[in-house]
């Protein structure tokens, strides 16, 4: 199988620079990083891709069994790294991709040397002594709504995820991205995302890690950022003066400063 075609891999930037892999979140694709790439392209070799079922990926490669767990997506990441023979890459993961990166780094430590987590959450459902931001009932309703009327769910949910109601064009962009995703594949990715629990996986991280959170994020509240930071020894927590779950779109300058600053310290 041609992995580059399967995951619609794009390589840009400085071919001689250190490698940065950008991984999108649920309902998105690599285009969501378009405001980040210019900040990296001069100094870094930048690798972008789409998870199977998203963006320009090969939809015929989709397998419900494989993608019913985050490890399936992590295997995609490892296979992309292998196809390009990447070593010591910095992995930038948005939302659920932050946890995919944790798993991928464990599977192939020679491929991924650092993790940069943008609005990460290891578990979305509240638990004893843990606030994920949603009750089990909330998530059940969310998934039921998504499965019964995906386009309607997308139109209602995307502006909430994005935040920044005074800039409706941002919510519209995310709505369009959600709506461009195959509904059946989105259903699988949504269940995998919102029902996952990666809290124990955080304890396995042994690489330099940046945890990037927003002041206000209904999907990953501040308590989640604090939990991730505390769970990963030696990690760096940066709180952006930004709202919403997609700061790389809503506050790109602040996001890029945080990302490039951390990457510069690794060089």
C-alpha positions in Angstrom: 0.0 0.0 0.0 1.2 3.5 -0.8 1.1 5.1 2.6 1.7 8.6 1.2 -1.4 8.3 -1.0 -3.4 6.6 1.8 -2.8 9.5 4.1 -2.5 12.3 1.5 1.0 13.1 2.8 2.4 16.5 2.1 6.0 17.5 2.8 7.1 21.1 2.7 9.5 23.6 4.3 13.3 23.2 4.7 14.4 19.8 3.5 17.5 20.0 5.6 15.8 21.1 8.8 14.6 19.1 11.8 11.3 17.3 11.1 7.9 18.5 12.5 4.8 16.4 11.9 1.5 18.2 12.1 -1.6 16.0 13.0 -5.1 17.3 12.8 -8.0 16.6 15.2 -11.5 15.0 14.7 -13.5 16.4 11.8 -10.5 18.3 10.4 -7.8 17.8 7.9 -4.2 19.1 7.2 -5.6 22.4 5.9 -6.3 23.4 9.5 -2.5 23.9 9.9 -2.2 26.4 7.0 -1.6 29.3 9.4 1.1 27.3 11.3 3.1 26.0 8.3 4.5 29.5 7.3 5.9 29.9 10.8 7.8 26.6 10.5 8.7 26.3 6.9 12.0 28.3 6.9 13.6 26.3 9.6 11.9 22.9 9.6 10.9 20.1 7.3 7.1 20.0 7.8 5.1 16.9 7.3 1.3 17.0 7.0 -1.2 14.2 6.5 -4.9 13.3 6.7 -6.1 10.4 8.8 -8.0 7.8 6.8 -11.6 9.1 6.4 -10.5 12.8 6.5 -9.5 15.3 3.9 -7.8 13.9 0.8 -7.1 10.5 2.3 -7.9 7.2 0.5 -11.3 6.4 1.8 -11.0 2.8 0.5 -8.4 2.2 3.1 -10.8 2.8 5.9 -11.4 -0.1 8.4 -13.9 0.2 11.2 -12.0 -2.4 13.2 -8.6 -0.6 12.9 -10.0 2.9 13.7 -12.2 1.8 16.5 -9.3 2.5 18.8 -6.7 5.3 19.0 -4.0 2.7 18.4 -5.2 2.4 14.8 -4.6 6.1 14.2 -1.2 5.8 16.0 -0.3 3.0 13.6 -1.1 5.4 10.7 1.3 7.9 12.2 4.1 5.3 12.6 3.6 4.1 9.1 3.8 7.6 7.7 7.0 8.1 9.6 8.4 4.8 8.3 7.4 5.6 4.7 9.3 8.9 4.9 12.1 7.4 7.1 11.6 10.1 9.7 13.7 10.0 12.8 13.6 12.2 15.9 10.6 14.1 14.7 8.6 16.6 16.7 5.0 15.6 16.7 2.4 18.4 17.0 -1.0 16.9 17.7 -4.3 18.9 18.0 -7.0 17.6 20.4 -7.3 13.8 20.1 -4.2 13.7 18.0 -2.2 14.7 21.1 -3.1 11.3 22.6 -2.5 9.6 19.2 1.0 11.1 19.4 1.6 9.6 22.9 0.8 6.1 21.5 2.8 6.6 18.4 5.9 7.7 20.4 5.5 4.6 22.5 5.3 2.4 19.4 8.3 4.0 17.6 10.4 6.0 20.0 13.2 6.3 17.3 10.7 8.1 15.1 9.2 10.6 17.5 11.5 12.6 19.9 9.1 15.2 21.3 5.4 15.9 21.6 3.7 19.3 21.3 0.0 19.0 22.4 -2.5 21.6 21.2 -5.6 21.5 23.4 -5.1 17.9 24.5 -7.5 15.8 26.4 -6.9 12.2 27.6 -10.5 11.7 28.6 -13.6 13.8 27.8 -15.9 12.2 30.4 -15.8 13.3 34.0 -14.6 10.7 36.5 -14.0 10.5 40.3 -11.5 13.2 41.0 -11.2 14.1 37.3 -13.0 16.7 35.3 -13.0 16.0 31.6 -15.7 18.6 30.8 -18.6 16.2 30.0 -20.8 13.8 31.8 -21.4 10.3 30.4 -24.9 11.4 29.5 -23.5 14.5 27.6 -21.3 12.2 25.5 -24.1 9.7 24.9 -26.3 12.6 23.6 -23.6 14.0 21.5 -22.9 10.7 19.8 -26.6 9.9 19.4 -27.1 13.3 17.7 -24.1 12.9 15.5 -25.2 9.5 14.3 -28.8 10.5 13.7 -28.1 13.7 11.8 -24.4 14.3 11.1 -24.8 17.5 9.0 -27.2 19.0 11.6 -24.9 18.0 14.4 -21.9 19.6 12.6 -23.7 22.9 12.0 -24.6 23.0 15.7 -21.4 21.7 17.3 -18.6 23.2 15.2 -19.2 26.8 16.4 -19.3 25.6 20.0 -16.0 23.7 19.5 -14.4 26.7 17.8 -15.7 29.3 20.3 -15.1 32.9 19.2 -18.7 33.6 18.5 -17.8 37.2 17.4 -15.9 35.7 14.5 -18.6 33.4 12.9 -16.4 32.7 9.9 -14.2 30.5 12.1 -17.2 28.4 13.1 -18.3 28.2 9.5 -15.0 26.9 8.4 -15.0 24.1 11.0 -18.6 23.3 10.1 -17.6 22.9 6.5 -14.6 20.7 7.5 -16.9 18.5 9.6 -19.4 18.3 6.8 -16.7 17.3 4.3 -15.9 14.2 6.3 -17.7 11.0 5.4 -20.5 10.6 8.0 -19.9 6.8 8.6 -16.2 7.3 9.1 -16.8 10.4 11.3 -19.1 8.3 13.5 -16.3 5.8 14.1 -13.7 8.5 14.7 -16.1 10.3 17.1 -16.8 7.3 19.2 -13.0 6.5 19.3 -12.3 10.1 20.3 -15.0 10.8 22.9 -15.1 7.4 24.6 -11.3 7.0 24.9 -9.4 7.1 28.1 -5.7 7.7 27.7 -4.9 8.9 31.2 -2.6 5.9 32.0 -0.8 6.3 28.7 0.4 9.8 29.8 2.6 8.1 32.4 4.6 6.4 29.7 5.8 9.6 28.0 9.5 10.0 28.2 10.1 12.7 25.7 10.1 16.5 26.0 6.5 17.6 25.9 4.7 20.9 25.5 1.1 21.1 26.7 -0.7 24.1 25.1 -4.1 25.1 26.5 -6.5 28.0 26.1 -7.9 30.3 28.8 -11.4 29.1 27.8 -12.1 25.8 26.0 -15.4 24.0 26.4 -13.9 20.8 25.0 -10.7 20.7 27.0 -11.1 22.9 30.1 -8.1 24.2 32.1 -8.4 21.3 34.6 -7.5 19.0 31.8 -4.4 20.9 30.8 -3.3 20.8 34.4 -3.9 17.1 34.6 -1.9 16.4 31.4 1.0 18.6 32.6 1.1 16.9 36.0 0.9 13.4 34.5 3.9 13.9 32.2 7.1 14.5 34.2 9.1 17.5 33.0 6.4 18.7 30.6 5.9 22.4 29.9 2.5 24.0 30.3 1.6 27.1 28.3 -1.7 28.8 28.6 -2.6 30.9 25.6 -4.7 34.1 25.9 -7.2 32.5 23.5 -10.6 31.0 23.6 -12.0 27.9 21.8 -10.6 24.5 21.0 -8.7 25.5 17.8 -6.1 28.1 18.7 -4.0 27.4 15.6 -7.0 29.0 13.7 -8.4 31.5 16.2 -5.1 32.7 17.7 -2.4 31.6 15.2 0.3 34.1 16.2 0.2 33.2 19.9 0.1 29.5 19.0 3.0 29.8 16.6 5.1 31.7 19.1 4.6 28.9 21.7 5.3 26.1 19.2 8.4 27.7 17.7 9.7 28.7 21.1 9.5 25.2 22.4 11.0 23.7 19.2 13.9 26.1 19.3 14.7 24.9 22.8 15.0 21.3 21.5 17.5 22.2 18.8 
